[in-house]
Amino acid sequence: MTCSVQLEKLHHRQIDLRFFRRSDGLYEMEGRLVDKKSHPFRRALAGDDLPPGVPVHDIVVRLVIDESLLVHDALALMQATPFATCRGAVNTLAPLKGLRIGAGWNKRVRELLGGAASCTHIVELLGPMATTAIQGLAPQRLAQRDDPANEEERRAKVDSCYAYAAEREVVAQLWPHLHRPKRNSSS
């Protein structure tokens, strides 16, 4: 895409998500959110400007899960925050222990940690961290889905996204018995 308009970068948000297998048989995810300004930035209640490129936010969230996506541990690190009090949000993740990542995860996270209960940016990270867990465990989950005993998992996957729509070729090829041809909309 070519553009004749000049752009001036004002803000840069980086989100980095990583998934690891641990030696104890569990899995660990790390999500990191870093916000930087391109110009000096005066934070509310601050006596001086934050220099360009110095993080306004540098927040790390770690989740420990098992193969069934059950959360065993959750912790946060607040390496840069606009207010000192923000650092107290590291102590707000205990309600996630015992939750299972899956349908309704984002809604439940917002119920438990939304608003003043935790940090907005921690809550923001937990959604993409859930999908990172699903991608991280994809090889194991795909092998299990093909087991004849897991028809319920296959049915749950159908219509879960564009590619897995019951009318599309992915479902037709993987699970012909779950394929539904597209209905003709003309009547």
C-alpha positions in Angstrom: 0.0 0.0 0.0 1.5 3.3 -1.0 0.7 6.4 0.9 1.6 10.0 0.2 0.7 11.1 3.7 3.6 11.5 6.1 3.3 9.5 9.3 4.8 10.6 12.7 5.0 7.7 15.2 3.6 8.8 18.5 3.2 5.5 20.4 4.4 2.0 20.1 2.8 -1.0 21.8 4.5 -4.3 21.7 2.8 -7.5 22.8 5.0 -10.6 22.9 3.5 -14.1 23.7 5.5 -17.2 24.3 4.6 -20.8 25.2 7.0 -23.3 26.9 7.0 -26.9 28.0 8.3 -27.3 31.6 10.4 -30.1 32.9 7.6 -30.9 35.5 5.1 -31.8 32.8 3.2 -28.5 32.9 3.3 -25.6 30.4 4.1 -22.0 31.0 3.0 -19.0 29.0 4.5 -15.5 29.2 2.8 -12.4 27.9 4.5 -9.1 27.8 3.0 -5.7 27.0 5.3 -2.7 26.5 4.1 0.8 25.7 6.6 3.5 24.6 6.1 7.1 23.5 8.1 8.7 20.7 8.2 12.1 22.4 8.7 13.2 26.0 5.6 12.3 27.9 4.3 13.8 31.1 2.4 11.2 33.2 -0.3 12.4 35.5 1.1 13.2 38.9 4.7 13.1 37.6 7.0 16.0 38.2 9.0 15.5 35.0 8.7 14.1 31.5 9.3 10.5 30.7 12.0 10.5 27.9 11.1 9.1 24.5 11.5 5.4 24.2 11.3 4.8 28.0 8.5 2.4 28.7 5.3 3.8 30.2 4.1 0.2 30.7 6.3 -2.9 30.9 4.0 -5.7 32.2 4.7 -9.4 32.2 2.0 -12.0 33.0 2.9 -15.7 33.4 0.4 -18.6 33.5 1.2 -22.2 34.3 -1.3 -24.7 32.8 -1.6 -28.4 32.2 -2.5 -30.2 29.0 -6.3 -29.8 29.8 -5.8 -25.9 29.9 -6.3 -25.8 33.7 -4.5 -22.8 35.3 -2.2 -24.0 38.1 -0.5 -20.6 38.8 -0.7 -17.0 37.6 1.6 -14.2 38.3 2.4 -10.7 37.1 5.5 -8.5 37.1 5.1 -4.7 36.7 8.5 -3.5 35.5 7.3 -0.1 34.4 4.0 1.6 35.3 2.6 5.1 35.1 1.9 5.1 38.9 3.6 3.4 41.8 0.3 2.1 43.0 -0.1 0.1 39.8 2.4 -2.4 41.0 -0.1 -3.7 43.5 -1.9 -5.4 40.7 0.7 -8.2 40.8 -1.3 -9.5 43.7 -4.6 -9.8 41.8 -4.3 -13.0 39.8 -5.1 -15.6 42.4 -8.7 -15.9 41.2 -7.4 -17.4 37.9 -6.0 -20.5 39.6 -8.3 -23.4 39.0 -10.0 -21.8 35.9 -9.8 -23.7 32.6 -9.0 -21.8 29.4 -11.8 -22.4 26.9 -15.2 -21.0 25.9 -16.1 -18.1 28.2 -12.5 -17.5 29.3 -12.4 -13.8 28.4 -15.8 -13.1 30.0 -14.8 -14.9 33.2 -11.5 -13.0 33.3 -13.3 -9.7 33.0 -15.7 -10.7 35.7 -12.9 -11.6 38.1 -10.3 -9.0 37.2 -12.1 -6.2 35.3 -12.3 -2.6 36.4 -10.6 -1.7 39.7 -10.1 -5.4 40.6 -6.8 -5.6 38.6 -4.8 -3.9 35.8 -6.5 -3.2 32.5 -3.4 -4.3 30.7 -3.1 -7.6 32.5 -6.7 -8.3 31.5 -5.9 -7.3 27.9 -3.0 -9.8 27.8 -5.0 -12.7 29.2 -7.2 -13.0 26.1 -4.3 -13.5 23.6 -2.5 -15.7 26.1 -5.4 -18.1 26.1 -5.2 -18.4 22.3 -1.5 -18.8 22.6 -2.0 -21.8 24.9 -4.4 -23.4 22.4 -1.8 -22.9 19.7 1.0 -24.1 21.9 -0.8 -27.3 22.7 -2.1 -27.8 19.1 -0.1 -30.9 18.3 -1.4 -32.8 21.4 -5.0 -31.5 20.9 -5.1 -32.4 17.2 -3.9 -35.9 18.0 -6.6 -36.3 20.6 -9.3 -34.8 18.4 -8.7 -37.5 15.8 -9.3 -40.3 18.4 -12.6 -41.9 17.6 -13.8 -41.4 21.2 -13.5 -37.6 20.8 -16.5 -36.9 18.6 -17.6 -34.1 21.0 -14.4 -32.2 20.5 -14.8 -32.5 16.7 -18.3 -31.2 16.9 -17.2 -28.3 19.1 -14.6 -27.3 16.5 -17.1 -27.1 13.7 -18.3 -23.5 13.2 -15.7 -22.2 15.7 -14.0 -20.1 13.0 -14.2 -19.2 9.3 -12.1 -22.2 8.1 -13.9 -24.7 10.3 -17.4 -23.6 9.1 -19.6 -26.7 8.6 -20.0 -25.6 4.9 -16.3 -25.3 4.0 -13.8 -27.7 2.6 -11.8 -28.1 5.8 -14.7 -29.8 7.6 -15.7 -31.7 4.4 -12.2 -33.2 4.2 -11.5 -33.8 7.9 -15.0 -34.9 9.1 -17.3 -35.5 6.1 -20.1 -36.6 8.5 -20.1 -33.1 10.0 -20.1 -31.2 6.7 -23.2 -29.3 5.8 -23.3 -28.0 2.2 -24.0 -24.3 1.9 -27.7 -23.6 1.4 -28.7 -21.6 -1.6 -30.0 -18.2 -0.4 -32.2 -17.7 -3.4 -35.8 -18.7 -3.0 
